[in-house]
Amino acid sequence: MHSGDITIESVTKIEGSAGLKVTIAEDKVTDLKFIIQDYKRFYTHAVQGKPIISVPSFLSRICGTCSVAHLFAAIIAIENSQGIKVSEQTKTLRRLAYDGLMIRDHALHLYFFTLPDLLGVDSILDIPDDDQNPGHVLLHDSFDIKQVGTDITNIIIGAAIHAPFPTPGGFLKLPDQSKFPELIQRLEEIRPKVLRGIKTFFEWKESLIRNSDFLALRNEERFDFLEGSLINSNGKKVNSSQFLSFMKEVVVPYSESNSYLFSDTNEDYLVGALSRVNFNKDKLNERTKKDLGEILNIFPSHNLYHNNLAQAIEILQCVDEAIEILKKIQVMPEPPIRKPAVAGVGIGVVEAPRGTLYHMAKVNDKGMIEDYDVIVPTSQNQITIENDLKKYFNENIAKEEDELKFSAEKIIRAYDPCMSCATNFLKMEVIRK
């Protein structure tokens, strides 16, 4: 019979820090707390009383890795509060910039944070510096993949982090179309590398299966991160402005983060790439679907580790969509749409790399923010992460403590949590009685 305490001071290869406390008695988990700390960073309070034109740029500072997601969610919320309908060119350029975000952000997670788990090494620094080593090849693939994603956002919106060009109503500066042919060439060059990564994560046999519910945006016209209706596993489908109708907030007394369950079933749910591919694989780019072949047959999946595979698939989707857009678009001069300020409430819902992201802006008739709210993916996944960890510990309680620690970290990493948005991450204490 196991007894004793286990403590993990920090978990590497994730965004930030938090805590995990496990109590075990008679070889059974009697209590498990996934503790998110220091959640309230007061961004939503800081924008109150500020002019709406300045708010998106400020809120992009919530997160350094996916600032584009917060930027666009805030812009869309402001536009909806003011009744601004942007042009198709603006929508297309936003999709293109978002493809760059997803390529860069997913590559960071998959190759820098998760690949060491797959290879059985501690970090990318332990991958042999040998051109014949598969891990070395994959790591160097990632440098090229990530750089192309960064360069797309640099060219389209001015920067990969805290981009200066996008604004409510359009763009302050439009991209230089003379740079598009080189981007197309480089995107074609990384496609084989992206496919090699997909094959690698498809062949990884790690598994944790739990029948979670899912939530994601779905656009009936295409695989989309910025427009669509919200759907869940129970068949509920609503306009994104009704995001809060899906869920109820749950107070977790040991965590500083807001947590959520589905309001109609009281069940936890998962947001992120796995949810998106589960619901939207039929809307993937035709070239993407052709090259993925039978790999897509495993979706919909309830294997948590397939969130990594889904992210790898989304990289290919974004590469192929970006190629199509860059070949077709003719960027025309177009000033951003401006209107006299009106009082209103606007919702912006987008799919951030880690899942569904919600922004709400309440604006007064002077064009100033009266109230603002943000719900981030990691907060929505908190209870699901906790329940997955409970399942793992209960099924593997006889294993050595080092293995339990390592596997707990892998489970958390599979969610690709962003504590820059939700808080800081991971200390683990296990109490055996």
N, C-alpha and C positions, 0 to 999 in steps of 0.2 A: 504494500500500500504506500502510495507516494505522499510525502509531506515536505514542507519547506517553503521558502520564499525564492522567487525568481524576479530579478529586476533588470530591465534593459534601460540604460541611461539615455540612449538615443538610437534612432534608426536612421541609417544613411540612405542616400539615393531616393529621397522624396523632397517635396517642397515644404520645409519648415519642421515643426516639432509638436508633439502632444503626448498622451499617456494611455497606457493600457494596464489595468489591474485585474488579475485573475485570482479567484479564491477556489481552491480545490479541497474537497473533503471526501474521503473514502473513494478515491479515484473517480470523482465526479465533479464537474464544474458547478459550484453552487452560486457563484456570482462572477460576472465579467463586466467591467466598465471600460468602454472606449471613451477616453476623456479628452475632449477638445478644449484647449485653454486659450485665454486671451483673445477671444473672438471679436469683441467690440473694439474696433479701431476708429470708430466715430466718423468715417467718411460720409455716411448718410446724414449725420448731424452737421458736419462742416459745410455742406452745400446749401443748407437752409438759409434763405435770405440772399443767395447768390443769383446773378442773372443766368438764365437758361443757356445762353450761348457759351458760357464758360464751363458748364457742369460736366459735359462728356470728357473733356480733356483732363479735368481734375479726377474724375472717377476712374479713368484708365490707370491711375496710380494704385488702385486696389491691388493689382497683381502685375509683376514684372514679366512673367512668362506668357500670360494670355491677356495682356492689356488691351489688345484689339477687340477681344470679346466684350469686355466691359465698356470700351469706347463705343462700339456699335449698339450694344444693348441700351446704353444711355442716350445715344443719338436717336434711336428709334422711339424710345419712351418720350423724349422731348417732342419729336415730330408728331407723335400720336396725340400728345396733349394740346398741340397747336393746330391740328388738322392739316398738316403738311404732307402732301403726296409727292414723293420724289420721282424723277424720271427713270425710264428703263436703263438708260446709260449709267446713272448713279447706282441702281440696284446691281447691274452687271459688274461694275468696278468693285463694289463692295464684296460680291461673291468671289471675285478674283483675289482681292486682298485676303479674304478669309481662307481661301485655298492655301495661300502662303503661310498664314498662321498655323493651320492644321498640319501642313507638311513639316514645318519647323518644330512645333510643339510636340507632335507625336514622335518625331525622330528623336528628340531629346529624351523623352520618357523611355521609349523602346530600347534604344541602343546604349544610352548612358546609364539608365537606372535599372532596367529589366534584363538586358542581355547578360550581365554578370551572373544573375540567378540562373538563367538558361545554361550558361557555360560552366556553372559550378565554381565560379571564382568570386573573390570578394569585391573587386571593382574593375573598371576598365583598365586600370594600371597594371593589373595582373594578367591581362591578355598578352600572350607571347608576341613579340615584335618580329613576326615571321610572315612573309607574303604568302606562304603556303598554308598558314593556319586559318581555318574557317572563321574563327572569332576575329582575327586581325582583319580579314577581308571585310567582314560585316561592319566592323567599327569604322574602317576607312570609307565604306559605302555611306555610312551615316554622316560623315563630314560633308560629303558632296550633296546629299539629300537635304540636310539641314541648311546648308548655305543657299541652295536654290530657293527654299521657302523664305529665308530671310531676305533675299534679293527681290523676290516678288513684292513683298510688303514694302521694302525700301522704295521701289520704283512706283508702285501704285498709290501708296498713301504716305510716303515720305519717311517712314521708319518702321522697323519691326516692333518697336516698343515705344509707346506714347506717341503715336503717329500724328503729325501736325496737319495733314491735308483734309481729312474728313471733318465735316461740320453738319449740324442740323440743316437739312435742305439740300445737301450735296457735297461739293468739294471746294475748298479754298484755292487749291491748285490741282490741275489735272495732270496725269502722268505723261511722260515723254514717250510717244508711241514708237519712236525710232529705236527704242531699246527692246521692243517686243520680239523681233526675230531671234536675237541672242537668247532670250528667255526660253523661247520655244525649243531651240536647239539643245539647251542645257536640260530642259525637262525631258526631252526624248532620250538624252544620254543617261539620265538617272533611272529611267523606267526599269531596265534590267536589274538594277541594284535594289529598287523597291520590291520587285518580284522575288528577288533572292531573300529579302527580309521576310516577306509574306510566307514563303515556303518554310523558312526557319521556324517561325512562330506557329505555323500550322503543324509542324512535326514535333513540337514540344508537347510532351504527354502529361504535363502537370494538370491536375484536375481538382476542382472543388465544386460539386454540384449541389445547388439548393434552389428550390422552385420559387425564386424571387419574382415579384411583379416588376414591370418596367414602365418607363415614361420617356417620351421623346417627341420631337416635332416630326411631322410628316407633311411633305408637299406632294400632291398628287401628280405634279408635272415632272419632278426631278428630285434627286438626292440633294437636300438643301439644309444648310445650317442656320439660315436667316429668316426664312418665311415658311409658313405652314400652320396646320392645326396640331394641337396636342392630342396624343393618343396614349392609352395605357393598355395593360394586358387584359383588362376586363372588357375591352371594346368601347370604352368611353372615349368620345372625341369632341373637343370643344375648340373654339377660337382661342388663340394664344392670350387674348385679353382676359380670358376666364381661367387663367392658370391656377389661381388660388382655389377654384372650385374642386380641384382634384384632392386637395390635401388639408390636413389640420396640423397645426403646430403642436409639438409635444415638448413639454418642459423636462429636460434631463438635468436633475439637480446637481450632478457632479460634472457637468460640462458647461462651458460658456457659450457654446454654439446653439443656435436654434436647430431643432430637429423636426422631422416631418414623417407622417404616415398618410396613406390614402384615407380620405375622410369617409368613403362609403364602405370600406372593408376593414379598416383599422390595421391594414397590413403595411409592412415596410416595402420599399421599392428601390430600384436601381436606375440611375441615370448615367449616360456616358456612351461611349462608342458601341458597346455591346447592345445596349437598348436601340441605338440608331440603326445598326445593321440588322438586328432582329426584325425591326418593323419596316425597314426601307430597302432591303437588299434588291427588291424588284425594280427600284428606281436608280440603281447604280448606273454610271455611264456604260454604254454598250461595249466600248472597248475594254473597260475594266472587267465587266462580267465575262467577256470572251476569254480573257487571259486568266481569270481566276478559276474558271471551269468548275470542277467538282468540289473545290474548297468551299464554295458557297452553300453546298448541300448540308453542311453541319449547322447552319443557321435556320431557324431560331435555336439558340443554345442557352442552356442554364449553367454552363461551366464558367465560373467566374474568370478563369484564366484566359478564356476566349475574348475577354475585353482587350487583351494585348493584340490578339490576332485581328480583332475588329479595327483597332487603331491602325495596324499595318495596312489593312484593306482601305481604310479611309485615306491614307497617304496616296495610294494608287488612284483612287477616285479623284482626289484633288489635283493630282498631276494631270490626269486625262481631261478633267474639266477645264483646268487652266490652259492647257494646250488649245482646246476648242475655242475658248473665249479669246485668247490672244491672236488666233488666226482670223477670227471673224470681226472683232470689234473695230470700229472706226471712231476714235475719240473726237467728239465735236466740242467746240467752245460752249460752255454752259455755266452761268453763274449760279450759286446756290439760291434756292428759293427762300425768300424772306417774307414774313407776314407780320402785321401789327400783333402784339402780344394779346392773348386772351386767357381767361381763367379756364383751367381744364386739368384732367387727370389722364396721363398716358402710360401705357404698359409697353415695355420692350422685352420680348422673350427671344433668345437665341440659343443655339447649341454651342456652348463653349467646348474646348477640347475635352473637358472632364464631365460634361453633361449640361442639362438644361439650366440656363441662367435667366433670372428674372430681375428686371429693374422697373420701379414704379416712380413716376414723377408727378407730384401735385404742384401746379403752377398758379400763381395769382394773376390778376389782370394787368399787373405791371411787368410781367415776364420774369418774376422772381420765384424761386423754389420755396414753397410752403412746407412740403414734406417729401421725403424720399425713402425708398425701401429697396433693398437688394437681398435676394435669396440665391445662394451660390450652390453649385453641384455637391461639394463635399458635405455641406450641412444636410442636404437631402439624403446623401448616402450614409450618414453617420450610423443610423440604426441598423441598416443592412450590413455595413462592415462589422458592427458589433455582433449581429446574429450569425454572420459567416464565421467569425472567430469562435463563437460558442460552439458551433457545429464542428469545427476543426478540432478544438481542444477536447470535446467530449468523445470524438471518434479516435483520438490519438493520444490519450492521456498517459499511456504506458511508455511513450517514447522519452528519450533523454531530453533534458531541459534545453540543451543547446539546439537540438533539432526543433523543439517546440518554438523557441525564440526565432530561429531562422525562418521557419514556415509561417509564423505569424507576420513577420516582416514581408514575406513574399505575397501573402494574401492582401495586406494593406497596399503594397506597391501595385498590385494588379488593378486596384481601383484608381491608381494615379491621382491620389488626393492632393489638393492644392491648399496648403495651410496659409499661404499668403492671402488667399481669399477668405478662408474659414478660421484659421488660427495657426498655431505652431504645433509640431509633432515630434517624436514618439518616445515616451518613457513607459516601460512595462514593469509591473510588479506582479508576481504570482505568489499567492499565499496558499500553502497546502496545509490542511488541518487533519 
